Amino acid sequence: MRTTDAVSSGEVERQESHRADPHEVEQTLSAILQSAPFRSAKQMQKLLRFIVSETLAGHSEMLKERSIGSHLFDKRPDYDTNSDPVVRLRVAELRKRLALYYQGSPDETILINIPSGSFRAVFERPGKRPGPLPSDPLNGPETPFPLILPTVSATESVTGKAVEKTSSSRFHWKPWAAAACVLAMLLIGLFRYSRSPEDRAFEKFWAPVLENSRTVLIGIGNNPIYELSNAGEDAYYRDHPKTRFQEMGHHSYLPLAPGESIDSQYLHPAANTYLTIGDVGALSDIEYILAQQHIKIDVRFVNDLTYGDLRQNPTVLIGAHNNVWTLNMTEDLRFGFQGHSTIIDRFSPAKQWTANADRSETYAIAARLLNQWNGKVVVVLGGVGYAATRAAGDFIADPQSIAQMAKSLPKDWEKKNIELVLHTTVKNQVPGPAEIVAVYSW
């Protein structure tokens, strides 16, 4: 955690945590937890409540990575945070959800923020938050600066006729005023052209999606799930005891004894109903990027997508083996899916990447395809297993990852199609940072 030379970290923490009244913070926290980005994310609710509570209490020792992992994620007190980044990944997702919340709730009296590189909350009034930057700093409106205008004496005519003026009201630039203007213009130029290489690479990658787009279509995978009907549950519980939650209607897996079966008449396909946590994570990554540019999204299951739909807007396809459009789009690309667990290099078929049986080591494809057969840009995020899909989403939403990718591409890569094969290691169902194992552009 960064601090100033004159103030200790503990003093900074106490100052920042007392910028807002704790009662107001609790009210804001309650509103956030009931909002759409948090309502169904119980783990995110628990994590945010913990960080806010410990910050308000001044318990800085509880806001260390190991302490959070131990208290919220059942980790050993001495676990290796380098090999298990679950806390960093979850807090990164928490920041994204907070950003989504404030996009839709700009009038909050208190802002709850978790600065990058920290696990501590900061509470501020909206007036302290800097205004939004233009979406394209190179072409957006320049930051205004005050011009020093000459004073006009009371005897000067407002009609422009020549009249006598005092010497103090003559129109001329003093040396210090000219120097101030030059300095202001230099600062503007510095601001406009000093973006980091990571930010520039990120903008180049996403420009075909974001430019001239009001709506982005997102096609998300549909897993083949069979759901047990209420009649089937009733038939089972006629011969088995219920728990108190099942008495209230709780759906749960039926503990079938060996040889016991469920009548197929009670099983029905649950089409366009359920999402994997990995697809939701990738969707959250895409929503965060588009929300910053105030671009609307149209989220649909792939069963609801037609060829005509894909011709109307830029499209992001999420999921691999549960998304027929992903398989269709990558069918003729260099890197493609083969079977349930393998990605193959069609230029060199002997080169393959296969996930292991428990998907703790797995692979994904991420692609940005310009002017594909549908006439619009398409971004593809699909992995062997849901965790790999989520890792692909995390990768393309991270400016540092995009900048790393750009280093292995030709100078004019922003005008080309790009396809990547990514590798990730999965622990506790959470993927680690994705690594590039193959890249191709054309």
PATOR-766962 format. One record per residue (C-alpha): residue in one letter; residue number from 1; y, z, x. Coordinates in pm, whole numbers. Layout:
// PATOR-766962
REC   residu   num       c2       c3       c1
REC        A   NUM        Y        Z        X
...
END
This chain:
// PATOR-766962
REC   residu   num       c2       c3       c1
REC        M     1        0        0        0
REC        R     2      339     -100      138
REC        T     3      620      152      153
REC        T     4      968      157      295
REC        D     5     1037      331      626
REC        A     6     1248      597      458
REC        V     7     1021      692      168
REC        S     8      663      811      189
REC        S     9      390      651      -25
REC        G    10      360      967     -233
REC        E    11      735      970     -302
REC        V    12      729      601     -397
REC        E    13      445      671     -634
REC        R    14      625      959     -801
REC        Q    15      947      759     -832
REC        E    16      777      454     -982
REC        S    17      558      653    -1218
REC        H    18      865      830    -1360
REC        R    19     1078      523    -1429
REC        A    20      946      540    -1784
REC        D    21      874      827    -2015
REC        P    22      496      905    -2023
REC        H    23      504      902    -2403
REC        E    24      647      549    -2401
REC        V    25      387      444    -2147
REC        E    26      107      577    -2369
REC        Q    27      249      389    -2668
REC        T    28      262       67    -2468
REC        L    29      -89      127    -2334
REC        S    30     -219      173    -2687
REC        A    31      -62     -157    -2795
REC        I    32     -209     -338    -2493
REC        L    33     -560     -206    -2554
REC        Q    34     -549     -327    -2915
REC        S    35     -421     -675    -2823
REC        A    36     -631     -992    -2809
REC        P    37     -677    -1001    -2428
REC        F    38     -820     -646    -2431
REC        R    39     -955     -583    -2781
REC        S    40    -1314     -686    -2707
REC        A    41    -1315     -612    -2333
REC        K    42    -1431     -251    -2321
REC        Q    43    -1461     -241    -1943
REC        M    44    -1107     -373    -1900
REC        Q    45     -982     -111    -2147
REC        K    46    -1155      166    -1954
REC        L    47    -1024       41    -1620
REC        L    48     -662        7    -1739
REC        R    49     -665      348    -1908
REC        F    50     -803      508    -1589
REC        I    51     -540      347    -1364
REC        V    52     -252      437    -1598
REC        S    53     -370      795    -1650
REC        E    54     -425      866    -1281
REC        T    55      -90      708    -1192
REC        L    56       94      922    -1447
REC        A    57      -87     1229    -1316
REC        G    58       10     1144     -957
REC        H    59     -353     1139     -843
REC        S    60     -317      878     -569
REC        E    61     -649      978     -416
REC        M    62     -825      862     -736
REC        L    63     -670      516     -709
REC        K    64     -855      415     -396
REC        E    65    -1110      132     -417
REC        R    66    -1410      357     -348
REC        S    67    -1294      622     -594
REC        I    68    -1256      367     -873
REC        G    69    -1594      213     -789
REC        S    70    -1756      556     -792
REC        H    71    -1597      679    -1117
REC        L    72    -1605      360    -1325
REC        F    73    -1878      137    -1181
REC        D    74    -2147      390    -1086
REC        K    75    -2118      325     -713
REC        R    76    -2214      565     -437
REC        P    77    -1910      748     -297
REC        D    78    -1969      583       43
REC        Y    79    -2058      232      -76
REC        D    80    -1948      -71      129
REC        T    81    -1643     -221      -44
REC        N    82    -1654     -530      178
REC        S    83    -1998     -637       59
REC        D    84    -1940     -525     -301
REC        P    85    -1591     -631     -419
REC        V    86    -1646     -535     -782
REC        V    87    -1328     -324     -802
REC        R    88    -1106     -595     -652
REC        L    89    -1251     -858     -884
REC        R    90    -1214     -642    -1193
REC        V    91     -856     -543    -1109
REC        A    92     -771     -911    -1047
REC        E    93     -904     -990    -1392
REC        L    94     -704     -696    -1529
REC        R    95     -383     -843    -1386
REC        K    96     -460    -1175    -1556
REC        R    97     -515    -1009    -1892
REC        L    98     -190     -813    -1858
REC        A    99       -7    -1139    -1784
REC        L   100     -159    -1296    -2096
REC        Y   101      -52     -995    -2302
REC        Y   102      311    -1010    -2187
REC        Q   103      321    -1385    -2249
REC        G   104      274    -1307    -2617
REC        S   105      467     -978    -2623
REC        P   106      794    -1036    -2436
REC        D   107      984     -760    -2618
REC        E   108      793     -457    -2490
REC        T   109     1016     -167    -2388
REC        I   110      786      -74    -2099
REC        L   111      612     -306    -1855
REC        I   112      282     -190    -1707
REC        N   113      205     -378    -1388
REC        I   114      -52     -346    -1108
REC        P   115      100     -503     -796
REC        S   116     -119     -724     -581
REC        G   117     -286     -529     -302
REC        S   118     -268     -202     -497
REC        F   119     -476      -19     -758
REC        R   120     -182      186     -883
REC        A   121       21      113    -1195
REC        V   122      396       59    -1193
REC        F   123      604      125    -1504
REC        E   124      936      -52    -1543
REC        R   125     1191     -147    -1801
REC        P   126     1203     -519    -1889
REC        G   127     1550     -547    -1735
REC        K   128     1399     -476    -1392
REC        R   129     1157     -766    -1418
REC        P   130     1285    -1083    -1249
REC        G   131     1339    -1381    -1476
REC        P   132     1080    -1661    -1478
REC        L   133     1102    -1924    -1210
REC        P   134     1125    -2290    -1312
REC        S   135      785    -2454    -1351
REC        D   136      872    -2700    -1074
REC        P   137     1103    -2539     -817
REC        L   138     1157    -2878     -650
REC        N   139     1280    -3052     -964
REC        G   140     1384    -2761    -1185
REC        P   141     1740    -2641    -1240
REC        E   142     1910    -2498     -938
REC        T   143     1995    -2132     -924
REC        P   144     2363    -2103    -1020
REC        F   145     2606    -1938     -783
REC        P   146     2963    -1831     -852
REC        L   147     3240    -2073     -760
REC        I   148     3564    -1919     -640
REC        L   149     3839    -2084     -841
REC        P   150     4213    -2071     -776
REC        T   151     4428    -1844     -984
REC        V   152     4692    -1992    -1210
REC        S   153     5029    -1830    -1249
REC        A   154     5174    -1749    -1587
REC        T   155     5440    -2019    -1539
REC        E   156     5188    -2302    -1487
REC        S   157     5164    -2546    -1777
REC        V   158     4828    -2571    -1955
REC        T   159     4908    -2934    -2038
REC        G   160     4894    -3034    -1677
REC        K   161     5270    -3102    -1635
REC        A   162     5419    -3026    -1300
REC        V   163     5579    -2684    -1295
REC        E   164     5667    -2439    -1027
REC        K   165     5384    -2218     -902
REC        T   166     5378    -1911     -692
REC        S   167     5232    -1942     -345
REC        S   168     4935    -1723     -441
REC        S   169     4825    -1968     -713
REC        R   170     4803    -2285     -506
REC        F   171     4473    -2471     -523
REC        H   172     4305    -2447     -187
REC        W   173     3981    -2313      -37
REC        K   174     4010    -2024      197
REC        P   175     3776    -2028      498
REC        W   176     3568    -1735      372
REC        A   177     3524    -1903       32
REC        A   178     3399    -2225      191
REC        A   179     3161    -2028      411
REC        A   180     3027    -1845      106
REC        C   181     2955    -2173      -72
REC        V   182     2779    -2316      233
REC        L   183     2570    -1998      263
REC        A   184     2483    -2011     -108
REC        M   185     2368    -2372      -78
REC        L   186     2158    -2287      226
REC        L   187     1995    -2002       38
REC        I   188     1920    -2231     -255
REC        G   189     1764    -2486      -22
REC        L   190     1561    -2216      148
REC        F   191     1437    -2089     -188
REC        R   192     1346    -2434     -312
REC        Y   193     1164    -2553       -2
REC        S   194     1012    -2235      139
REC        R   195      713    -2213      -91
REC        S   196      395    -2119       89
REC        P   197      135    -2385      179
REC        E   198      -99    -2216      -68
REC        D   199      148    -2257     -355
REC        R   200      214    -2621     -267
REC        A   201     -159    -2702     -254
REC        F   202     -217    -2522     -583
REC        E   203       61    -2720     -754
REC        K   204      -78    -3050     -621
REC        F   205     -426    -2973     -751
REC        W   206     -308    -2877    -1100
REC        A   207      -20    -3124    -1137
REC        P   208     -226    -3394    -1319
REC        V   209     -326    -3135    -1578
REC        L   210       11    -2965    -1621
REC        E   211      252    -3259    -1599
REC        N   212      352    -3405    -1936
REC        S   213       91    -3193    -2113
REC        R   214      162    -2990    -2423
REC        T   215     -200    -2910    -2503
REC        V   216     -511    -2890    -2286
REC        L   217     -853    -2927    -2446
REC        I   218    -1116    -2681    -2325
REC        G   219    -1480    -2761    -2396
REC        I   220    -1697    -2455    -2349
REC        G   221    -2076    -2443    -2326
REC        N   222    -2298    -2351    -2617
REC        N   223    -2610    -2152    -2530
REC        P   224    -2926    -2213    -2736
REC        I   225    -2969    -1876    -2908
REC        Y   226    -3201    -1793    -3196
REC        E   227    -3079    -1508    -3414
REC        L   228    -3292    -1275    -3621
REC        S   229    -3183    -1274    -3985
REC        N   230    -3108     -956    -4180
REC        A   231    -3423    -1020    -4384
REC        G   232    -3625    -1028    -4063
REC        E   233    -3483     -694    -3951
REC        D   234    -3557     -543    -4292
REC        A   235    -3916     -668    -4272
REC        Y   236    -3959     -512    -3927
REC        Y   237    -3810     -174    -4021
REC        R   238    -4031     -139    -4324
REC        D   239    -4303      -43    -4075
REC        H   240    -4090      112    -3800
REC        P   241    -3846      406    -3792
REC        K   242    -3471      345    -3760
REC        T   243    -3218      520    -3539
REC        R   244    -2901      653    -3697
REC        F   245    -2711      352    -3568
REC        Q   246    -2966      111    -3713
REC        E   247    -2925      292    -4043
REC        M   248    -2558      189    -4019
REC        G   249    -2656     -175    -3961
REC        H   250    -2655     -192    -3581
REC        H   251    -2827     -507    -3448
REC        S   252    -3057     -445    -3151
REC        Y   253    -3357     -596    -2981
REC        L   254    -3673     -511    -3168
REC        P   255    -3920     -321    -2948
REC        L   256    -4226     -533    -3026
REC        A   257    -4564     -390    -2933
REC        P   258    -4809     -607    -2733
REC        G   259    -4941     -879    -2962
REC        E   260    -4678     -812    -3226
REC        S   261    -4465    -1111    -3328
REC        I   262    -4173    -1210    -3547
REC        D   263    -4225    -1457    -3828
REC        S   264    -4044    -1781    -3736
REC        Q   265    -3895    -1801    -4087
REC        Y   266    -3661    -1518    -3985
REC        L   267    -3529    -1695    -3674
REC        H   268    -3229    -1925    -3707
REC        P   269    -3033    -2122    -3444
REC        A   270    -2698    -1953    -3373
REC        A   271    -2499    -2265    -3289
REC        N   272    -2133    -2239    -3183
REC        T   273    -2148    -1860    -3191
REC        Y   274    -2209    -1692    -2855
REC        L   275    -2052    -1726    -2510
REC        T   276    -2178    -1604    -2174
REC        I   277    -1962    -1359    -1982
REC        G   278    -1936    -1614    -1701
REC        D   279    -1794    -1883    -1929
REC        V   280    -1549    -1629    -2072
REC        G   281    -1440    -1534    -1719
REC        A   282    -1376    -1900    -1629
REC        L   283    -1193    -1948    -1960
REC        S   284     -971    -1650    -1876
REC        D   285     -886    -1810    -1539
REC        I   286     -781    -2135    -1707
REC        E   287     -585    -1956    -1981
REC        Y   288     -390    -1762    -1718
REC        I   289     -283    -2081    -1538
REC        L   290     -183    -2262    -1858
REC        A   291       -3    -1960    -2007
REC        Q   292      229    -1948    -1706
REC        Q   293      340    -2303    -1790
REC        H   294      357    -2232    -2166
REC        I   295       92    -2496    -2234
REC        K   296     -118    -2459    -2547
REC        I   297     -496    -2470    -2536
REC        D   298     -747    -2604    -2784
REC        V   299    -1078    -2424    -2720
REC        R   300    -1389    -2577    -2873
REC        F   301    -1762    -2554    -2834
REC        V   302    -1901    -2874    -2686
REC        N   303    -2087    -2949    -3008
REC        D   304    -1746    -2993    -3170
REC        L   305    -1618    -3240    -2909
REC        T   306    -1624    -3616    -2951
REC        Y   307    -1541    -3903    -2719
REC        G   308    -1220    -3953    -2915
REC        D   309    -1117    -3590    -2862
REC        L   310    -1145    -3624    -2485
REC        R   311     -916    -3928    -2489
REC        Q   312     -627    -3734    -2641
REC        N   313     -555    -3460    -2387
REC        P   314     -638    -3337    -2037
REC        T   315     -971    -3157    -2059
REC        V   316    -1140    -2865    -1886
REC        L   317    -1519    -2846    -1924
REC        I   318    -1675    -2502    -1871
REC        G   319    -2047    -2451    -1818
REC        A   320    -2325    -2670    -1680
REC        H   321    -2669    -2658    -1839
REC        N   322    -2518    -2540    -2166
REC        N   323    -2254    -2816    -2170
REC        V   324    -2375    -3172    -2231
REC        W   325    -2028    -3310    -2153
REC        T   326    -2043    -3156    -1804
REC        L   327    -2380    -3318    -1741
REC        N   328    -2247    -3647    -1879
REC        M   329    -1934    -3635    -1663
REC        T   330    -2122    -3551    -1340
REC        E   331    -2416    -3783    -1400
REC        D   332    -2278    -4057    -1174
REC        L   333    -2090    -3838     -925
REC        R   334    -2204    -3768     -571
REC        F   335    -2297    -3408     -648
REC        G   336    -2491    -3344     -966
REC        F   337    -2734    -3109    -1137
REC        Q   338    -3109    -3156    -1112
REC        G   339    -3346    -2939    -1309
REC        H   340    -3264    -2579    -1395
REC        S   341    -3166    -2448    -1053
REC        T   342    -3062    -2726     -817
REC        I   343    -2754    -2926     -722
REC        I   344    -2831    -3252     -539
REC        D   345    -2632    -3482     -311
REC        R   346    -2705    -3827     -455
REC        F   347    -2575    -3995     -139
REC        S   348    -2836    -3807       60
REC        P   349    -3107    -3684     -184
REC        A   350    -3275    -3472       81
REC        K   351    -2969    -3247       77
REC        Q   352    -3004    -2999     -207
REC        W   353    -2876    -2653     -295
REC        T   354    -3111    -2439     -504
REC        A   355    -3035    -2098     -654
REC        N   356    -3294    -1826     -606
REC        A   357    -3497    -1692     -895
REC        D   358    -3275    -1396     -984
REC        R   359    -2952    -1597     -931
REC        S   360    -2824    -1349     -672
REC        E   361    -2760    -1653     -451
REC        T   362    -2640    -1946     -656
REC        Y   363    -2425    -2261     -660
REC        A   364    -2167    -2436     -873
REC        I   365    -1979    -2765     -901
REC        A   366    -1603    -2780     -942
REC        A   367    -1440    -3119     -987
REC        R   368    -1105    -3271    -1073
REC        L   369    -1146    -3626    -1199
REC        L   370     -841    -3848    -1242
REC        N   371     -833    -4132    -1495
REC        Q   372    -1200    -4096    -1576
REC        W   373    -1357    -4319    -1842
REC        N   374    -1181    -4112    -2107
REC        G   375     -838    -4210    -1969
REC        K   376     -731    -3850    -1901
REC        V   377     -780    -3602    -1619
REC        V   378    -1090    -3386    -1650
REC        V   379    -1161    -3059    -1467
REC        V   380    -1527    -2958    -1450
REC        L   381    -1651    -2603    -1385
REC        G   382    -2027    -2562    -1403
REC        G   383    -2275    -2343    -1220
REC        V   384    -2642    -2261    -1194
REC        G   385    -2622    -1950    -1410
REC        Y   386    -2318    -1800    -1580
REC        A   387    -2205    -1606    -1270
REC        A   388    -2174    -1931    -1072
REC        T   389    -1958    -2084    -1347
REC        R   390    -1732    -1780    -1331
REC        A   391    -1710    -1809     -951
REC        A   392    -1601    -2173     -988
REC        G   393    -1327    -2063    -1230
REC        D   394    -1208    -1792     -991
REC        F   395    -1200    -2048     -709
REC        I   396     -976    -2308     -873
REC        A   397     -743    -2037    -1007
REC        D   398     -681    -1901     -655
REC        P   399     -408    -2073     -447
REC        Q   400     -565    -1960     -118
REC        S   401     -899    -2117     -212
REC        I   402     -732    -2445     -310
REC        A   403     -536    -2446       17
REC        Q   404     -859    -2392      212
REC        M   405    -1015    -2686       27
REC        A   406     -714    -2908      104
REC        K   407     -762    -2859      480
REC        S   408    -1086    -3059      465
REC        L   409     -939    -3345      257
REC        P   410     -727    -3648      354
REC        K   411     -348    -3619      340
REC        D   412     -321    -3800        6
REC        W   413     -591    -3589     -159
REC        E   414     -367    -3501     -453
REC        K   415     -401    -3864     -572
REC        K   416     -781    -3867     -545
REC        N   417    -1083    -3746     -738
REC        I   418    -1227    -3429     -585
REC        E   419    -1572    -3274     -616
REC        L   420    -1691    -2949     -456
REC        V   421    -2020    -2765     -423
REC        L   422    -1960    -2390     -411
REC        H   423    -2186    -2102     -310
REC        T   424    -2155    -1743     -432
REC        T   425    -2343    -1418     -397
REC        V   426    -2388    -1216     -717
REC        K   427    -2413     -837     -730
REC        N   428    -2428     -632    -1048
REC        Q   429    -2372     -957    -1243
REC        V   430    -2036    -1007    -1068
REC        P   431    -1995    -1309     -838
REC        G   432    -1829    -1268     -502
REC        P   433    -1567    -1510     -368
REC        A   434    -1696    -1869     -375
REC        E   435    -1743    -2058      -48
REC        I   436    -1725    -2435       -7
REC        V   437    -2054    -2585      114
REC        A   438    -1972    -2951       44
REC        V   439    -1661    -3148      -56
REC        Y   440    -1599    -3514     -135
REC        S   441    -1293    -3712     -244
REC        W   442    -1248    -4075     -346
END
